[in-house]
Amino acid sequence: MSLRPVEFGEVVAEAAARLVGAVAQKAWCPLPRLAYLELRVPGRSVVLCLCAEGELSRLSVAEDRFPTPGEPAPFQRWLRQELTGFKLAAARYLEESRAIVLE
């Protein structure tokens, strides 16, 4: 079941409080609407799960990640190319469009 709008807002606010300033180290995209970002905060790495799969949409910190089968998909290569090394400056939830913005 997908998170409700108020839950999305709460999760994004908590993620922002803990992860703003974290640096993206790796990215995986094992399924078309599922991505993981490994973010480095001082002293540890955190895996952020981003799922846009209809009724399962969510943002969460993951203990493990779904394995990427075989050769990385073009989108996964693009994510790695574009995000690796960047610092998370902000995270917010736009309730009217039901979108999460990671800057």
N, CA, C and O atoms as a GROMACS GRO file, in nm:
protein
  412
    1MET      N    1   0.084  -0.118   0.000
    1MET     CA    2   0.000   0.000   0.000
    1MET      C    3   0.089   0.125   0.000
    1MET      O    4   0.188   0.130   0.072
    2SER      N    5   0.054   0.222  -0.080
    2SER     CA    6   0.128   0.347  -0.088
    2SER      C    7   0.108   0.429   0.039
    2SER      O    8   0.010   0.412   0.112
    3LEU      N    9   0.203   0.516   0.063
    3LEU     CA   10   0.189   0.608   0.176
    3LEU      C   11   0.081   0.712   0.146
    3LEU      O   12   0.060   0.749   0.030
    4ARG      N   13   0.013   0.757   0.249
    4ARG     CA   14  -0.084   0.865   0.235
    4ARG      C   15  -0.008   0.997   0.225
    4ARG      O   16   0.107   1.004   0.268
    5PRO      N   17  -0.069   1.102   0.168
    5PRO     CA   18   0.001   1.230   0.153
    5PRO      C   19   0.064   1.282   0.282
    5PRO      O   20   0.177   1.330   0.280
    6VAL      N   21  -0.007   1.274   0.393
    6VAL     CA   22   0.049   1.324   0.518
    6VAL      C   23   0.171   1.240   0.559
    6VAL      O   24   0.267   1.293   0.614
    7GLU      N   25   0.166   1.110   0.531
    7GLU     CA   26   0.280   1.024   0.563
    7GLU      C   27   0.400   1.056   0.476
    7GLU      O   28   0.514   1.056   0.523
    8PHE      N   29   0.375   1.082   0.346
    8PHE     CA   30   0.484   1.124   0.258
    8PHE      C   31   0.552   1.249   0.314
    8PHE      O   32   0.675   1.256   0.321
    9GLY      N   33   0.473   1.346   0.354
    9GLY     CA   34   0.529   1.470   0.409
    9GLY      C   35   0.614   1.444   0.530
    9GLY      O   36   0.722   1.502   0.544
   10GLU      N   37   0.568   1.359   0.620
   10GLU     CA   38   0.643   1.327   0.742
   10GLU      C   39   0.772   1.252   0.711
   10GLU      O   40   0.877   1.282   0.768
   11VAL      N   41   0.765   1.154   0.620
   11VAL     CA   42   0.884   1.076   0.584
   11VAL      C   43   0.988   1.166   0.517
   11VAL      O   44   1.106   1.158   0.548
   12VAL      N   45   0.943   1.250   0.426
   12VAL     CA   46   1.037   1.338   0.355
   12VAL      C   47   1.100   1.437   0.452
   12VAL      O   48   1.220   1.465   0.443
   13ALA      N   49   1.022   1.491   0.546
   13ALA     CA   50   1.077   1.584   0.645
   13ALA      C   51   1.182   1.514   0.731
   13ALA      O   52   1.286   1.573   0.760
   14GLU      N   53   1.156   1.391   0.772
   14GLU     CA   54   1.254   1.318   0.854
   14GLU      C   55   1.379   1.285   0.773
   14GLU      O   56   1.491   1.297   0.823
   15ALA      N   57   1.360   1.241   0.648
   15ALA     CA   58   1.475   1.212   0.562
   15ALA      C   59   1.559   1.337   0.541
   15ALA      O   60   1.682   1.331   0.545
   16ALA      N   61   1.494   1.450   0.519
   16ALA     CA   62   1.567   1.575   0.499
   16ALA      C   63   1.647   1.611   0.623
   16ALA      O   64   1.762   1.652   0.613
   17ALA      N   65   1.587   1.594   0.739
   17ALA     CA   66   1.656   1.628   0.864
   17ALA      C   67   1.782   1.543   0.884
   17ALA      O   68   1.882   1.591   0.938
   18ARG      N   69   1.777   1.419   0.840
   18ARG     CA   70   1.890   1.327   0.862
   18ARG      C   71   1.988   1.321   0.746
   18ARG      O   72   2.105   1.287   0.766
   19LEU      N   73   1.942   1.352   0.624
   19LEU     CA   74   2.025   1.325   0.507
   19LEU      C   75   2.071   1.448   0.429
   19LEU      O   76   2.156   1.434   0.340
   20VAL      N   77   2.018   1.566   0.459
   20VAL     CA   78   2.067   1.685   0.387
   20VAL      C   79   2.216   1.700   0.416
   20VAL      O   80   2.260   1.698   0.531
   21GLY      N   81   2.291   1.716   0.310
   21GLY     CA   82   2.436   1.724   0.320
   21GLY      C   83   2.505   1.593   0.286
   21GLY      O   84   2.627   1.590   0.269
   22ALA      N   85   2.428   1.484   0.275
   22ALA     CA   86   2.485   1.354   0.239
   22ALA      C   87   2.527   1.356   0.092
   22ALA      O   88   2.468   1.426   0.009
   23VAL      N   89   2.629   1.277   0.062
   23VAL     CA   90   2.684   1.271  -0.074
   23VAL      C   91   2.641   1.139  -0.139
   23VAL      O   92   2.655   1.032  -0.079
   24ALA      N   93   2.590   1.148  -0.262
   24ALA     CA   94   2.550   1.028  -0.336
   24ALA      C   95   2.675   0.952  -0.380
   24ALA      O   96   2.764   1.008  -0.445
   25GLN      N   97   2.681   0.824  -0.343
   25GLN     CA   98   2.796   0.741  -0.379
   25GLN      C   99   2.764   0.642  -0.490
   25GLN      O  100   2.846   0.619  -0.579
   26LYS      N  101   2.646   0.584  -0.484
   26LYS     CA  102   2.607   0.482  -0.582
   26LYS      C  103   2.458   0.494  -0.610
   26LYS      O  104   2.384   0.555  -0.533
   27ALA      N  105   2.416   0.435  -0.721
   27ALA     CA  106   2.273   0.431  -0.756
   27ALA      C  107   2.245   0.298  -0.825
   27ALA      O  108   2.325   0.248  -0.903
   28TRP      N  109   2.129   0.244  -0.794
   28TRP     CA  110   2.083   0.120  -0.857
   28TRP      C  111   1.940   0.138  -0.902
   28TRP      O  112   1.863   0.212  -0.840
   29CYS      N  113   1.905   0.070  -1.009
   29CYS     CA  114   1.767   0.073  -1.059
   29CYS      C  115   1.732  -0.068  -1.107
   29CYS      O  116   1.735  -0.095  -1.227
   30PRO      N  117   1.699  -0.158  -1.013
   30PRO     CA  118   1.675  -0.297  -1.051
   30PRO      C  119   1.544  -0.320  -1.126
   30PRO      O  120   1.530  -0.419  -1.198
   31LEU      N  121   1.448  -0.230  -1.109
   31LEU     CA  122   1.319  -0.239  -1.177
   31LEU      C  123   1.284  -0.103  -1.235
   31LEU      O  124   1.337  -0.002  -1.188
   32PRO      N  125   1.196  -0.097  -1.334
   32PRO     CA  126   1.167   0.032  -1.399
   32PRO      C  127   1.123   0.144  -1.305
   32PRO      O  128   1.154   0.260  -1.332
   33ARG      N  129   1.053   0.115  -1.197
   33ARG     CA  130   1.004   0.221  -1.108
   33ARG      C  131   1.058   0.207  -0.966
   33ARG      O  132   0.994   0.248  -0.870
   34LEU      N  133   1.178   0.149  -0.955
   34LEU     CA  134   1.241   0.131  -0.825
   34LEU      C  135   1.387   0.171  -0.835
   34LEU      O  136   1.460   0.120  -0.920
   35ALA      N  137   1.429   0.261  -0.749
   35ALA     CA  138   1.569   0.304  -0.749
   35ALA      C  139   1.619   0.312  -0.605
   35ALA      O  140   1.543   0.337  -0.512
   36TYR      N  141   1.747   0.289  -0.590
   36TYR     CA  142   1.814   0.301  -0.461
   36TYR      C  143   1.930   0.398  -0.477
   36TYR      O  144   2.003   0.392  -0.577
   37LEU      N  145   1.948   0.485  -0.380
   37LEU     CA  146   2.064   0.575  -0.377
   37LEU      C  147   2.141   0.548  -0.248
   37LEU      O  148   2.083   0.549  -0.140
   38GLU      N  149   2.270   0.525  -0.261
   38GLU     CA  150   2.354   0.512  -0.143
   38GLU      C  151   2.410   0.650  -0.113
   38GLU      O  152   2.483   0.707  -0.194
   39LEU      N  153   2.376   0.701   0.004
   39LEU     CA  154   2.418   0.834   0.046
   39LEU      C  155   2.515   0.821   0.162
   39LEU      O  156   2.492   0.741   0.253
   40ARG      N  157   2.620   0.897   0.159
   40ARG     CA  158   2.719   0.893   0.266
   40ARG      C  159   2.701   1.014   0.357
   40ARG      O  160   2.712   1.129   0.314
   41VAL      N  161   2.672   0.984   0.482
   41VAL     CA  162   2.667   1.085   0.587
   41VAL      C  163   2.789   1.060   0.674
   41VAL      O  164   2.843   0.949   0.670
   42PRO      N  165   2.835   1.157   0.752
   42PRO     CA  166   2.955   1.135   0.832
   42PRO      C  167   2.945   1.007   0.915
   42PRO      O  168   2.856   0.991   0.999
   43GLY      N  169   3.039   0.916   0.890
   43GLY     CA  170   3.048   0.795   0.968
   43GLY      C  171   2.971   0.674   0.918
   43GLY      O  172   2.989   0.564   0.971
   44ARG      N  173   2.885   0.690   0.818
   44ARG     CA  174   2.808   0.574   0.770
   44ARG      C  175   2.745   0.603   0.634
   44ARG      O  176   2.734   0.718   0.590
   45SER      N  177   2.703   0.495   0.570
   45SER     CA  178   2.629   0.505   0.444
   45SER      C  179   2.484   0.466   0.470
   45SER      O  180   2.455   0.380   0.552
   46VAL      N  181   2.393   0.531   0.397
   46VAL     CA  182   2.250   0.506   0.408
   46VAL      C  183   2.198   0.476   0.268
   46VAL      O  184   2.232   0.546   0.173
   47VAL      N  185   2.115   0.372   0.256
   47VAL     CA  186   2.054   0.338   0.128
   47VAL      C  187   1.911   0.392   0.128
   47VAL      O  188   1.828   0.351   0.210
   48LEU      N  189   1.884   0.482   0.037
   48LEU     CA  190   1.752   0.544   0.025
   48LEU      C  191   1.676   0.473  -0.086
   48LEU      O  192   1.725   0.464  -0.199
   49CYS      N  193   1.558   0.422  -0.056
   49CYS     CA  194   1.474   0.352  -0.152
   49CYS      C  195   1.370   0.450  -0.207
   49CYS      O  196   1.301   0.517  -0.130
   50LEU      N  197   1.361   0.458  -0.339
   50LEU     CA  198   1.264   0.544  -0.407
   50LEU      C  199   1.179   0.454  -0.496
   50LEU      O  200   1.228   0.399  -0.594
   51CYS      N  201   1.052   0.441  -0.463
   51CYS     CA  202   0.962   0.355  -0.540
   51CYS      C  203   0.846   0.437  -0.593
   51CYS      O  204   0.779   0.507  -0.518
   52ALA      N  205   0.821   0.428  -0.724
   52ALA     CA  206   0.712   0.500  -0.788
   52ALA      C  207   0.613   0.403  -0.850
   52ALA      O  208   0.549   0.434  -0.951
   53GLU      N  209   0.598   0.286  -0.791
   53GLU     CA  210   0.514   0.180  -0.843
   53GLU      C  211   0.372   0.191  -0.788
   53GLU      O  212   0.341   0.129  -0.686
   54GLY      N  213   0.287   0.267  -0.853
   54GLY     CA  214   0.146   0.278  -0.820
   54GLY      C  215   0.113   0.275  -0.672
   54GLY      O  216   0.144   0.368  -0.598
   55GLU      N  217   0.049   0.167  -0.630
   55GLU     CA  218   0.005   0.152  -0.491
   55GLU      C  219   0.119   0.123  -0.394
   55GLU      O  220   0.096   0.114  -0.273
   56LEU      N  221   0.239   0.108  -0.442
   56LEU     CA  222   0.355   0.080  -0.356
   56LEU      C  223   0.449   0.199  -0.344
   56LEU      O  224   0.557   0.186  -0.285
   57SER      N  225   0.412   0.315  -0.397
   57SER     CA  226   0.502   0.430  -0.398
   57SER      C  227   0.544   0.469  -0.257
   57SER      O  228   0.463   0.475  -0.164
   58ARG      N  229   0.675   0.496  -0.245
   58ARG     CA  230   0.727   0.534  -0.114
   58ARG      C  231   0.870   0.582  -0.124
   58ARG      O  232   0.938   0.564  -0.225
   59LEU      N  233   0.913   0.644  -0.016
   59LEU     CA  234   1.051   0.685   0.007
   59LEU      C  235   1.085   0.630   0.143
   59LEU      O  236   1.012   0.651   0.240
   60SER      N  237   1.197   0.557   0.153
   60SER     CA  238   1.233   0.500   0.282
   60SER      C  239   1.382   0.472   0.286
   60SER      O  240   1.449   0.467   0.183
   61VAL      N  241   1.433   0.454   0.406
   61VAL     CA  242   1.569   0.406   0.424
   61VAL      C  243   1.560   0.254   0.422
   61VAL      O  244   1.475   0.196   0.490
   62ALA      N  245   1.647   0.189   0.345
   62ALA     CA  246   1.642   0.044   0.328
   62ALA      C  247   1.759  -0.023   0.398
   62ALA      O  248   1.871   0.028   0.398
   63GLU      N  249   1.730  -0.137   0.459
   63GLU     CA  250   1.836  -0.219   0.519
   63GLU      C  251   1.917  -0.287   0.409
   63GLU      O  252   2.039  -0.296   0.416
   64ASP      N  253   1.846  -0.336   0.308
   64ASP     CA  254   1.905  -0.405   0.194
   64ASP      C  255   1.842  -0.350   0.068
   64ASP      O  256   1.745  -0.273   0.075
   65ARG      N  257   1.896  -0.388  -0.045
   65ARG     CA  258   1.836  -0.346  -0.170
   65ARG      C  259   1.808  -0.467  -0.257
   65ARG      O  260   1.874  -0.570  -0.245
   66PHE      N  261   1.710  -0.454  -0.343
   66PHE     CA  262   1.676  -0.557  -0.439
   66PHE      C  263   1.793  -0.567  -0.536
   66PHE      O  264   1.837  -0.464  -0.587
   67PRO      N  265   1.844  -0.687  -0.564
   67PRO     CA  266   1.962  -0.698  -0.653
   67PRO      C  267   1.930  -0.657  -0.796
   67PRO      O  268   1.819  -0.677  -0.845
   68THR      N  269   2.029  -0.599  -0.862
   68THR     CA  270   2.016  -0.562  -1.002
   68THR      C  271   2.051  -0.683  -1.086
   68THR      O  272   2.163  -0.735  -1.077
   69PRO      N  273   1.958  -0.730  -1.168
   69PRO     CA  274   1.986  -0.849  -1.249
   69PRO      C  275   2.074  -0.816  -1.369
   69PRO      O  276   2.044  -0.725  -1.446
   70GLY      N  277   2.182  -0.891  -1.384
   70GLY     CA  278   2.267  -0.878  -1.504
   70GLY      C  279   2.325  -0.740  -1.526
   70GLY      O  280   2.364  -0.671  -1.432
   71GLU      N  281   2.331  -0.702  -1.652
   71GLU     CA  282   2.388  -0.574  -1.696
   71GLU      C  283   2.300  -0.459  -1.648
   71GLU      O  284   2.178  -0.466  -1.658
   72PRO      N  285   2.361  -0.351  -1.596
   72PRO     CA  286   2.282  -0.236  -1.552
   72PRO      C  287   2.201  -0.175  -1.667
   72PRO      O  288   2.249  -0.163  -1.780
   73ALA      N  289   2.078  -0.138  -1.636
   73ALA     CA  290   1.991  -0.074  -1.735
   73ALA      C  291   2.044   0.065  -1.769
   73ALA      O  292   2.117   0.125  -1.690
   74PRO      N  293   2.008   0.117  -1.886
   74PRO     CA  294   2.053   0.252  -1.923
   74PRO      C  295   2.016   0.358  -1.818
   74PRO      O  296   2.094   0.448  -1.792
   75PHE      N  297   1.898   0.347  -1.759
   75PHE     CA  298   1.857   0.445  -1.659
   75PHE      C  299   1.948   0.438  -1.536
   75PHE      O  300   1.981   0.541  -1.478
   76GLN      N  301   1.988   0.317  -1.497
   76GLN     CA  302   2.079   0.303  -1.383
   76GLN      C  303   2.214   0.367  -1.415
   76GLN      O  304   2.270   0.437  -1.330
   77ARG      N  305   2.265   0.345  -1.534
   77ARG     CA  306   2.393   0.408  -1.572
   77ARG      C  307   2.379   0.560  -1.572
   77ARG      O  308   2.470   0.631  -1.528
   78TRP      N  309   2.265   0.610  -1.620
   78TRP     CA  310   2.241   0.755  -1.621
   78TRP      C  311   2.236   0.808  -1.478
   78TRP      O  312   2.296   0.911  -1.448
   79LEU      N  313   2.162   0.738  -1.389
   79LEU     CA  314   2.155   0.782  -1.249
   79LEU      C  315   2.294   0.793  -1.188
   79LEU      O  316   2.327   0.892  -1.124
   80ARG      N  317   2.375   0.691  -1.209
   80ARG     CA  318   2.511   0.692  -1.153
   80ARG      C  319   2.592   0.808  -1.209
   80ARG      O  320   2.661   0.878  -1.136
   81GLN      N  321   2.582   0.826  -1.340
   81GLN     CA  322   2.658   0.934  -1.404
   81GLN      C  323   2.616   1.071  -1.353
   81GLN      O  324   2.701   1.157  -1.328
   82GLU      N  325   2.487   1.091  -1.337
   82GLU     CA  326   2.435   1.222  -1.299
   82GLU      C  327   2.442   1.251  -1.150
   82GLU      O  328   2.459   1.366  -1.111
   83LEU      N  329   2.429   1.149  -1.065
   83LEU     CA  330   2.414   1.174  -0.922
   83LEU      C  331   2.539   1.147  -0.838
   83LEU      O  332   2.556   1.209  -0.732
   84THR      N  333   2.625   1.058  -0.882
   84THR     CA  334   2.742   1.023  -0.801
   84THR      C  335   2.827   1.147  -0.774
   84THR      O  336   2.868   1.219  -0.865
   85GLY      N  337   2.852   1.169  -0.646
   85GLY     CA  338   2.934   1.283  -0.604
   85GLY      C  339   2.855   1.407  -0.565
   85GLY      O  340   2.910   1.499  -0.504
   86PHE      N  341   2.726   1.409  -0.598
   86PHE     CA  342   2.646   1.526  -0.563
   86PHE      C  343   2.601   1.520  -0.418
   86PHE      O  344   2.581   1.412  -0.362
   87LYS      N  345   2.584   1.636  -0.360
   87LYS     CA  346   2.540   1.648  -0.221
   87LYS      C  347   2.391   1.680  -0.218
   87LYS      O  348   2.343   1.765  -0.293
   88LEU      N  349   2.318   1.611  -0.130
   88LEU     CA  350   2.175   1.637  -0.114
   88LEU      C  351   2.158   1.770  -0.043
   88LEU      O  352   2.196   1.785   0.073
   89ALA      N  353   2.100   1.868  -0.113
   89ALA     CA  354   2.084   2.002  -0.056
   89ALA      C  355   1.950   2.020   0.014
   89ALA      O  356   1.939   2.097   0.109
   90ALA      N  357   1.846   1.948  -0.034
   90ALA     CA  358   1.713   1.962   0.025
   90ALA      C  359   1.625   1.847  -0.020
   90ALA      O  360   1.652   1.783  -0.121
   91ALA      N  361   1.521   1.823   0.057
   91ALA     CA  362   1.419   1.724   0.020
   91ALA      C  363   1.286   1.781   0.067
   91ALA      O  364   1.273   1.828   0.180
   92ARG      N  365   1.186   1.776  -0.022
   92ARG     CA  366   1.054   1.826   0.018
   92ARG      C  367   0.946   1.751  -0.058
   92ARG      O  368   0.970   1.695  -0.164
   93TYR      N  369   0.828   1.752  -0.001
   93TYR     CA  370   0.712   1.686  -0.061
   93TYR      C  371   0.615   1.792  -0.110
   93TYR      O  372   0.577   1.881  -0.035
   94LEU      N  373   0.576   1.782  -0.237
   94LEU     CA  374   0.479   1.873  -0.297
   94LEU      C  375   0.345   1.803  -0.299
   94LEU      O  376   0.316   1.725  -0.390
   95GLU      N  377   0.263   1.831  -0.199
   95GLU     CA  378   0.136   1.758  -0.182
   95GLU      C  379   0.042   1.773  -0.301
   95GLU      O  380  -0.022   1.676  -0.340
   96GLU      N  381   0.033   1.893  -0.358
   96GLU     CA  382  -0.061   1.916  -0.467
   96GLU      C  383  -0.031   1.829  -0.590
   96GLU      O  384  -0.123   1.790  -0.662
   97SER      N  385   0.094   1.798  -0.614
   97SER     CA  386   0.130   1.713  -0.729
   97SER      C  387   0.176   1.574  -0.687
   97SER      O  388   0.211   1.492  -0.771
   98ARG      N  389   0.174   1.548  -0.555
   98ARG     CA  390   0.218   1.420  -0.500
   98ARG      C  391   0.357   1.382  -0.549
   98ARG      O  392   0.381   1.269  -0.592
   99ALA      N  393   0.449   1.479  -0.543
   99ALA     CA  394   0.585   1.458  -0.590
   99ALA      C  395   0.684   1.485  -0.477
   99ALA      O  396   0.664   1.572  -0.393
  100ILE      N  397   0.791   1.407  -0.478
  100ILE     CA  398   0.902   1.430  -0.386
  100ILE      C  399   1.014   1.494  -0.466
  100ILE      O  400   1.050   1.445  -0.573
  101VAL      N  401   1.067   1.603  -0.415
  101VAL     CA  402   1.176   1.673  -0.482
  101VAL      C  403   1.302   1.658  -0.398
  101VAL      O  404   1.306   1.698  -0.282
  102LEU      N  405   1.405   1.600  -0.461
  102LEU     CA  406   1.537   1.590  -0.399
  102LEU      C  407   1.629   1.682  -0.476
  102LEU      O  408   1.650   1.664  -0.596
  103GLU      N  409   1.684   1.779  -0.408
  103GLU     CA  410   1.776   1.873  -0.475
  103GLU      C  411   1.918   1.841  -0.437
  103GLU      O  412   2.011   1.908  -0.483
   0.00000   0.00000   0.00000
